[in-house]
Structures are given as structure tokens and as C-alpha cells.
Amino acid sequence: MPSSILTVPVRRFDSTVHVPSLSEEQDFLAVEEPLQLTVRNRDLAITMRTPGNDAELAAGFRFTEGFVRQSSAVVDIKCSRNCAAVTLDTGIEIDLNGTARNFYMTSSCGVCGKTSIEALENAGCTFLPRGIPRIQESLIRSLPTKLRESQAVFDRTGGLHAAGLFSAQGELILVREDVGRHNAVDKLVGRAFLDGRLPLDDYLLMVSGRTSFELVQKAVISGIPVLAAVGAPSSLAVKTALRFGMTLIGFLRDDRFNVYADTGRILSSK
């Protein structure tokens, strides 16, 4: 199994000590490698990711991009070095010619292409359930610490994003790390998809970094009603959250946060 961490030699310059020093040491890096996604012996996409949980990434990508809707449609996922091949049930019809975009996904931008709210509606997305779950403000403020404490690879490399799935009571259910925010979310959603737990309509999703349209898209398709992030949302992320009734939280750090859409699910601690 490929490692998610690579050890490399570095020369460290340090001017903060009393006598400036130069030393040779070993440092840990988060691994970034391509993953070829295939279905029915057809190449579908290439994504740059951190090795590990590749089957979840493949399943999550296919679900959030609308290729499959039910976990029973996936017969098998075979993962080899930098390749994940999905076998679908013979009764499942997908138009690979019509849906293939010959796209290349980077770890930073995710899937660049299908970026309209109308595309979500065409994929069968409906409004998220209003007013549920109800979440205490203090619980929301506790999420960053819980997520950060669960990031094992980040602790060693400092170079990974994380996606954490929390219950309405603040329990961390699942966490996935990757060099790309989108991949981390796809791995997490993929695990839930394979376990038959979708939609995740009683859970919260927290991500490191900022919130783009595509992260909101993946959460909406998965039925997640609350999405929180350490950084800022984009304008289209906010517009999409408002359209589908999602509670969208940004700048969740330093014991504070902003709510950009639907405050109705948040209970004040005062």
C-alpha cells in the first residue's frame, strides 16, 4: 500500500536562535500522486491526490458527479498503484460519451467544468430539510479543535486538508485527509456511500480551507444540511447554499464564525 508520507532531506536555516544556524535534517512531506479513475474499462478522470482510501475517493467522485445514485450499483472497486477501476452492475446505464468531459482534476481546484446551480437541479437535488438538525452555537465553535486533533498525517507534514463528518451532538464520525479539499470530501462521502448511509441529512461537514461552489455541490448532493469551513466561502458557494437551504458557515476559528446562509439551524448559547 503506497504511503501518504514521504521523508526527504532538507537544509534548515534558522535565524531565530541566538546564533543563526544551518543544519541538515529529515522532513516529512504529504505525498501527491495521480489517480486514474476508470469505469467499464473507460478512462473517466485523473485526479491528483494523497494515496490512501482510493476506493472511497472513486466511489465518492462517481456519486457526487452523478454517475451513480445507489451503492448497490457498484459491484466492485479494484485499486492498484495510482488506478481505481469501478465495476458497475450490468443493469446500470450510464452515458459515458455524453457525460465524459476529458477533465483533469487538480488537488487545488477540484473538478472544473460543471459549475451551474441548474446542473445540481438536473441531477435530482432537492431542498435540504428545513430547520434540522438544530445545533448549539457552542458546539459549532468546538469543531475546529476536534477536527485538528484527528489529523494524523497533517501533524507530521503540515500539508494536508481535512474533511470531518460530525453528528448533531458534535461527535466526530469520520475524517479524511488529502492534499485537495475536494478529494478529502469525496473520500468521506464515498465511505458513507459504500456503507449505504446517504443521505447524510442529520450531520455536519467541516472542511479546512475555504469553501468553493464544488464543495457546497458535493454536500448538497450528499444531503448534508450544514457545511462549515475554516476559511471564506466564494460568492457562488453562498448563492448555492441559499438556493438549496444549506447552513453555510465560514471563518470558523479563534472561537468565532460567520453564517452566510440559513441561521435557522443554529441555537444561540446566550
DOGUZA-348040 format. One record per residue: residue in one letter; x, y, z of N, C-alpha, C in turn. Coordinates in steps of 0.1 Angstrom, whole numbers, padded with zeros to 4 digits, always signed. Atoms other than C-alpha are relative to their C-alpha. Example, Ala and Ser with C-alpha at 12.3 -4.5 7.8 and 13.67 -1.06 7.14 Angstrom:
! DOGUZA-348040
A+0009-0012+0000+0123-0045+0078+0009+0012+0000;S-0009-0011+0000+0137-0011+0071-0008+0011+0008;
This chain:
! DOGUZA-348040
M+0008-0012+0000+0000+0000+0000+0009+0012+0000;P-0008-0012+0000+0015+0034-0010-0001+0008+0012;S+0000-0008-0012+0024+0057+0018-0005+0014-0003;S+0005-0014+0002+0008+0091+0023+0010+0010+0005;I-0010-0009-0005+0040+0105+0038+0014-0004-0006;L-0014+0003+0006+0075+0108+0022+0010+0008+0009;T-0011-0007-0007+0107+0116+0041+0010+0005-0010;V-0010-0006+0009+0131+0140+0024+0010+0007+0008;P-0010-0008-0007+0164+0156+0034-0002+0015-0003;V+0001-0015+0002+0163+0194+0039+0012+0006+0007;R-0010-0009-0007+0188+0221+0049-0008+0011+0007;R+0008-0009-0007+0172+0241+0076+0009+0013+0005;F-0006-0013-0004+0181+0278+0081-0008+0006+0011;D+0007-0005-0012+0172+0292+0115+0007+0013+0006;S-0005-0013-0005+0178+0329+0124-0007+0004+0013;T+0007-0004-0012+0155+0328+0154+0008-0003+0013;V-0008+0004-0011+0181+0313+0177+0011+0010+0003;H-0010-0010-0004+0208+0332+0195+0012+0001-0010;V-0010+0001+0010+0234+0320+0170-0006-0006-0012;P+0006+0006+0013+0220+0316+0134+0007-0013-0004;S-0006+0013+0002+0224+0280+0124-0005-0005-0014;L+0004+0007+0012+0223+0258+0093+0002-0015+0003;S-0001+0014-0003+0216+0221+0097-0006-0008-0010;E+0006+0009+0010+0208+0191+0076-0009-0010+0008;E+0009+0008-0008+0177+0173+0088-0009-0008-0010;Q+0010+0007+0008+0149+0150+0076-0014+0007+0002;D+0014-0006-0002+0114+0164+0069-0010-0009-0006;F+0011+0008+0005+0080+0148+0062-0008+0008-0010;L+0009-0007+0010+0060+0157+0031-0012-0009-0002;A+0012+0007+0004+0024+0148+0022+0002-0004-0015;V-0001+0005+0013+0025+0126-0009-0011+0005-0009;E+0010-0004+0011+0008+0139-0041+0003-0008-0012;E-0002+0008+0012+0003+0114-0069-0013+0000-0008;P+0012+0001+0008-0021+0110-0098-0008-0013+0002;L+0009+0012-0001-0051+0086-0096-0008+0000-0012;Q+0008+0002+0012-0066+0073-0128-0013-0006+0004;L+0013+0006-0003-0104+0067-0124-0006-0006-0012;T+0005+0007+0012-0119+0042-0148-0014-0006+0004;V+0013+0007-0002-0154+0027-0152-0002-0008-0013;R+0002+0009+0011-0162-0002-0175+0011+0001-0011;N-0012+0000+0008-0127-0001-0189+0002+0013-0008;R-0002-0013+0006-0130+0035-0199+0006+0010+0010;D-0006-0010-0009-0108+0063-0185-0010+0011+0002;L+0010-0010-0004-0130+0088-0167+0006+0013+0004;A-0007-0013-0005-0107+0113-0150+0013-0004+0007;I-0012+0001-0008-0074+0118-0134+0000+0011+0010;T+0000-0010-0011-0071+0135-0100+0013-0001+0007;M-0011+0000-0009-0041+0145-0080-0004-0002+0014;R+0005+0002-0013-0045+0131-0046+0011-0006+0009;T-0009+0007-0009-0028+0117-0015-0004-0014+0001;P+0004+0014+0000-0027+0079-0017-0006-0004+0013;G+0008+0005-0012-0050+0061+0007-0014+0002-0002;N+0014+0000+0002-0087+0054+0007-0004+0003-0014;D+0002-0003+0014-0086+0054-0031-0014-0006-0004;A+0014+0005+0003-0118+0032-0033-0011+0010+0004;E+0010-0010-0005-0137+0058-0012+0000+0012-0009;L-0001-0012+0009-0124+0086-0035-0007-0003-0013;A+0006+0004+0013-0135+0067-0066-0015+0000+0002;A+0014+0001-0003-0169+0060-0051-0006+0013+0002;G+0005-0014-0003-0174+0095-0038+0000+0009-0012;F+0000-0008+0012-0164+0111-0070-0012-0004-0009;R+0010+0004+0009-0188+0090-0090-0014+0003+0005;F+0012-0004-0006-0216+0097-0066-0003+0015-0001;T+0002-0015+0000-0211+0135-0063+0000+0006-0014;E+0001-0005+0014-0207+0138-0100-0012-0006-0008;G+0013+0004+0005-0240+0120-0106+0001-0012-0009;F-0001+0012+0008-0227+0088-0123-0008-0011+0006;V+0008+0011-0007-0243+0065-0097-0007+0007+0011;R+0008-0006-0011-0270+0072-0072-0002-0010+0012;Q+0002+0010-0010-0272+0039-0052+0013-0008+0002;S-0012+0008-0003-0244+0019-0035-0001-0014-0007;S+0002+0014+0006-0259-0013-0049+0004+0000-0015;A-0005-0001+0014-0249+0000-0084+0014-0004-0002;V-0015+0002+0000-0212-0005-0075+0002-0015+0004;V-0003+0014-0002-0203-0042-0078+0014-0002+0007;D-0013+0002-0005-0166-0038-0071+0009+0012-0003;I-0009-0010+0003-0138-0013-0069+0014-0006+0002;K-0013+0006-0001-0103-0026-0076+0011+0012-0001;C-0010-0011+0000-0074-0003-0067+0014-0006-0001;S-0014+0003+0002-0038-0007-0079+0008+0013+0001;R-0009-0012-0001-0009+0017-0080-0005+0011-0009;N+0005-0012+0007-0025+0050-0089-0011-0003-0011;C+0012+0002+0008-0056+0035-0105-0011-0006+0008;A+0012+0006-0006-0091+0028-0093-0010-0003-0010;A+0009+0004+0010-0114+0008-0115-0013-0005+0006;V+0013+0003-0006-0151+0006-0107-0007-0009-0010;T+0009+0009+0008-0173-0022-0119-0014+0002+0005;L+0014-0003-0003-0210-0013-0121-0008-0012-0003;D+0010+0010+0003-0240-0036-0121-0003+0001-0015;T+0003+0001+0015-0248-0047-0157-0013+0007-0003;G+0013-0006+0002-0283-0032-0152+0001+0015+0001;I-0002-0014-0001-0269+0003-0146+0004+0006-0013;E-0004-0006+0013-0269+0025-0177+0006+0014+0003;I-0006-0013-0001-0246+0055-0179+0005+0004-0014;D-0004-0005+0013-0238+0076-0209+0014+0006+0001;L-0014-0004-0001-0200+0078-0208+0003+0010-0011;N-0003-0009+0010-0199+0096-0241-0006+0014+0002;G+0007-0012-0003-0224+0122-0230+0005+0007+0012;T-0004-0006-0012-0210+0128-0196+0015+0002+0001;A-0015-0001-0001-0173+0124-0202+0004+0014-0004;R-0004-0014+0003-0156+0158-0201+0015+0000-0002;N-0014+0001+0002-0120+0145-0205+0007+0010+0009;F-0005-0010-0009-0112+0166-0175+0012-0005+0008;Y-0011+0003-0008-0081+0167-0154-0002+0008+0013;M+0003-0006-0013-0087+0174-0117+0013+0003+0008;T-0012-0003-0008-0060+0192-0097-0004-0001+0014;S+0003+0001-0014-0058+0188-0060-0005+0013+0006;S+0004-0013-0005-0065+0225-0056-0013+0005-0005;C+0012-0006+0006-0093+0233-0080-0011-0010+0000;G+0011+0009+0001-0113+0201-0080-0004-0002-0014;V+0005+0002+0013-0135+0194-0109-0004+0013-0007;C+0003-0013+0006-0135+0224-0132-0009-0003-0012;G+0009+0002+0012-0165+0224-0156-0014+0002+0004;K+0015+0000-0003-0200+0216-0143-0002+0009+0012;T+0000-0010-0011-0204+0248-0122-0013+0008+0000;S+0012-0008-0001-0240+0258-0125-0010-0006+0010;I+0010+0004-0010-0267+0256-0099-0011-0009-0007;E+0009+0008+0008-0290+0243-0127+0004-0014-0001;A-0005+0013+0002-0268+0213-0131-0003-0008+0013;L+0004+0007-0013-0275+0204-0094-0015-0004-0001;E+0014+0003+0001-0312+0206-0100-0003-0011-0010;N+0001+0010+0010-0309+0185-0131+0004-0014+0005;A-0005+0012-0005-0291+0159-0111-0009-0006+0011;G+0010+0005-0009-0321+0155-0089+0001+0005+0014;C-0001-0006-0013-0311+0176-0059-0012+0008+0004;T+0012-0008-0005-0339+0190-0038+0005+0008+0012;F-0004-0008-0011-0340+0215-0010+0003-0009+0012;L-0004+0007-0012-0324+0203+0022-0011+0002+0011;P+0011-0001-0010-0348+0197+0052+0002+0012+0008;R-0001-0013-0007-0355+0230+0069+0000-0002+0015;G+0000+0000-0014-0346+0236+0105+0006-0011+0007;I-0006+0012-0006-0329+0203+0111+0014-0003-0006;P+0000+0001-0014-0306+0195+0127+0001+0013+0007;R-0001-0012-0008-0307+0221+0155+0013-0001+0007;I-0013+0001-0005-0272+0229+0166+0004+0012+0009;Q-0004-0010-0009-0259+0248+0196+0012+0008-0006;E-0011-0008+0004-0236+0277+0188+0014-0005+0006;S-0013+0005-0006-0210+0264+0213+0005-0013-0006;L-0004+0012+0006-0210+0231+0196+0008+0003-0013;I-0006-0004+0012-0201+0247+0163+0014+0005+0003;R-0013-0006-0003-0172+0266+0179+0010-0011+0005;S-0009+0011-0004-0158+0233+0192+0005-0009-0011;L-0003+0009+0011-0155+0217+0158+0015+0001-0005;P-0014-0001+0006-0121+0231+0146+0010-0008+0009;T-0009+0007-0009-0103+0217+0177-0001-0015-0002;K+0003+0014+0002-0119+0183+0172+0006-0005-0013;L-0005+0004+0014-0110+0182+0135+0015+0000+0000;R-0014-0002+0000-0075+0194+0141+0007-0012+0007;E-0006+0011-0008-0068+0167+0168-0001-0013-0007;S+0002+0013+0007-0079+0140+0144+0009-0001-0013;Q-0008-0001+0013-0055+0150+0115+0014-0006+0003;A-0013+0006-0003-0027+0124+0120+0011+0003-0010;V-0010-0003+0010-0010+0130+0087+0004+0014+0000;F-0003-0015-0001-0012+0168+0090+0010+0002+0011;D-0009-0002-0011+0006+0165+0123+0014-0002-0004;R-0014+0003+0004+0036+0151+0106+0005+0008-0012;T-0004-0007+0012+0036+0170+0073-0004+0015-0001;G+0006-0014+0001+0015+0202+0078-0005+0003-0014;G+0003-0003+0014+0005+0198+0041-0013-0006-0005;L+0012+0006+0005-0030+0183+0040-0012+0007+0005;H+0013-0005-0003-0066+0194+0040-0008-0012+0007;A+0008+0010-0007-0092+0176+0061-0015+0003-0002;A+0015-0001+0000-0130+0169+0059-0004-0009+0011;G+0005+0007-0012-0148+0159+0091-0015-0001+0000;L+0015+0001-0001-0183+0145+0094-0003-0001+0015;F+0004+0000-0014-0199+0153+0128-0015-0003+0001;S+0015+0001-0004-0232+0143+0144-0005+0013+0005;A+0006-0012-0005-0256+0169+0155+0003+0003+0015;Q-0004-0002-0014-0243+0163+0190+0015+0003+0001;G-0014-0004+0000-0207+0172+0180+0009-0012+0000;E-0009+0011+0000-0193+0137+0178+0006-0002-0014;L-0007+0002+0013-0167+0132+0151-0002-0014-0005;I+0003+0013+0005-0179+0103+0130+0010-0005-0009;L-0009+0005+0010-0154+0102+0102+0008+0012-0004;V-0009-0011+0005-0124+0122+0090+0009-0006-0011;R-0009+0004+0010-0104+0120+0058+0009+0012-0004;E-0009-0010+0004-0073+0139+0047+0005-0002-0014;D-0005+0001+0014-0059+0147+0013+0007+0014-0003;V-0006-0012+0004-0038+0173-0005-0010+0010-0006;G+0011-0008+0005-0071+0185-0020-0012+0000+0008;R+0013-0001-0007-0102+0197-0002-0010-0009-0006;H+0011+0007+0008-0124+0182-0029+0002-0015+0002;N-0003+0014-0002-0107+0148-0026-0003-0005+0014;A+0003+0003-0014-0110+0148+0012-0015-0002+0002;V+0014+0001+0000-0147+0154+0008-0005-0013-0007;D+0004+0012+0008-0151+0127-0019+0003-0013+0007;K-0003+0012-0008-0133+0102+0003-0010-0002+0011;L+0009+0001-0011-0156+0109+0032-0014-0004-0005;V+0013+0003+0005-0188+0109+0011+0000-0014-0006;G-0001+0013+0006-0175+0078-0007-0002-0011+0010;R+0001+0010-0011-0172+0059+0026-0015-0001+0004;A+0014+0000-0003-0208+0069+0035-0008-0007-0011;F+0007+0006+0011-0220+0059+0001+0002-0015+0000;L-0002+0014+0000-0204+0025+0002-0006-0007+0012;D+0006+0005-0012-0218+0020+0037-0016+0001+0000;G+0014-0002+0001-0253+0029+0025-0006+0010+0010;R+0004-0009-0011-0256+0058+0049-0006+0013-0006;L+0005-0012+0006-0267+0085+0024-0015+0000-0001;P-0006-0014-0002-0283+0110+0026+0004+0002+0014;L-0006-0003-0013-0264+0125+0055-0007+0012+0005;D+0008-0012-0003-0293+0148+0065+0000+0003+0015;D+0000-0003-0014-0286+0147+0102+0015+0003+0005;Y-0014-0002-0003-0249+0156+0101+0006+0013-0005;L-0007-0012+0003-0225+0185+0098+0013-0004-0007;L-0013+0002+0007-0195+0187+0074+0009+0012+0003;M-0010-0011-0001-0164+0207+0083+0012-0003-0008;V-0011+0001+0009-0136+0214+0059+0011+0010+0004;S-0011-0009-0002-0102+0230+0063+0001+0009-0013;G-0001-0009+0011-0095+0260+0040-0013+0007-0003;R+0012-0007+0005-0121+0279+0020-0011-0009-0005;T+0012+0008+0006-0155+0268+0006-0002+0005-0014;S+0003-0003+0014-0159+0267-0031-0014-0005-0004;F+0012+0005+0004-0190+0261-0051+0000-0016+0000;E+0000+0014+0001-0180+0225-0057+0000-0008+0013;L+0002+0006-0013-0177+0217-0020-0014+0001+0004;V+0014-0001-0003-0212+0230-0015-0008-0010-0008;Q+0007+0009+0009-0223+0210-0045+0001-0015+0005;K-0001+0013-0006-0209+0178-0030-0008-0003+0012;A+0008+0001-0012-0225+0185+0003-0015-0001-0003;V+0014+0000+0003-0259+0192-0012-0004-0013-0006;I+0003+0013+0006-0258+0160-0034-0001-0011+0011;S+0000+0010-0011-0250+0141-0002-0010+0002+0011;G+0011-0002-0010-0279+0156+0017+0005+0007+0013;I-0006-0006-0012-0256+0174+0042-0006+0014+0002;P+0006-0013-0002-0275+0204+0057+0008+0011+0005;V-0008-0010-0006-0247+0222+0074+0015-0002-0004;L-0014+0000+0004-0212+0230+0060+0007+0011+0006;A-0008-0010-0007-0186+0248+0080+0014-0001-0005;A-0014-0001+0005-0151+0259+0069+0008+0010+0008;V-0009-0009-0006-0121+0275+0084+0002+0013-0007;G-0002-0011+0009-0118+0299+0055-0013+0006-0005;A+0011-0007+0005-0141+0321+0035-0007-0008-0011;P+0007+0006+0011-0168+0309+0010+0001+0009-0012;S+0001-0008+0012-0170+0321-0026-0014+0005-0002;S+0013-0006+0002-0199+0341-0039-0010-0011-0005;L+0009+0010+0005-0213+0311-0058-0003-0011+0010;A+0003+0009-0011-0209+0289-0028-0012+0005+0009;V+0010-0006-0008-0231+0313-0008-0014-0001-0008;K+0012+0000+0008-0256+0316-0037-0006-0014-0001;T+0005+0013+0001-0259+0278-0040-0006-0005+0014;A+0005+0004-0013-0263+0273-0002-0014+0007+0002;L+0013-0007-0001-0291+0299-0002-0011-0007-0008;R+0010+0006+0009-0308+0282-0031-0005-0013+0005;F+0004+0014-0005-0309+0247-0015-0002-0001+0015;G+0003+0001-0014-0314+0257+0021+0010-0005+0009;M-0011+0005-0009-0280+0249+0035+0005+0010+0009;T-0007-0009-0010-0265+0264+0066+0015+0001-0004;L-0014-0001+0004-0231+0277+0054+0007+0009+0009;I-0008-0007-0010-0205+0288+0079+0014+0002-0005;G-0013-0002+0004-0172+0304+0072+0008+0007+0012;F-0009-0006-0010-0142+0317+0092-0002-0006+0014;L+0002+0007-0013-0148+0291+0119+0013-0002+0006;R-0013+0001-0007-0117+0297+0140+0000+0011+0011;D-0002-0010-0011-0105+0316+0171-0013+0002+0007;D+0012-0001-0008-0138+0309+0188-0011+0009-0006;R+0010-0008+0007-0159+0328+0162-0003-0006-0013;F+0003+0005+0014-0176+0322+0129-0010+0010-0006;N+0011-0008+0007-0198+0339+0103-0009-0010-0007;V+0010+0008+0007-0230+0324+0089-0005+0008-0012;Y+0003-0007+0012-0236+0332+0053-0013-0004-0006;A+0013+0005+0005-0268+0312+0047-0007-0008+0011;D+0009+0008-0008-0297+0299+0068+0005-0001+0015;T-0004+0001-0014-0291+0307+0105-0011-0008+0008;G+0011+0006-0007-0323+0289+0114+0003-0013+0008;R-0004+0012-0006-0305+0257+0124+0009+0002+0013;I-0010-0003-0010-0282+0274+0149-0007+0006+0013;L+0006-0004-0013-0293+0278+0186+0011+0008+0007;S-0009-0009-0007-0277+0307+0204+0003-0005+0014;S-0004+0005-0013-0258+0298+0236-0004+0010+0011;K+0003-0011-0010-0269+0331+0253-0015-0001+0003;
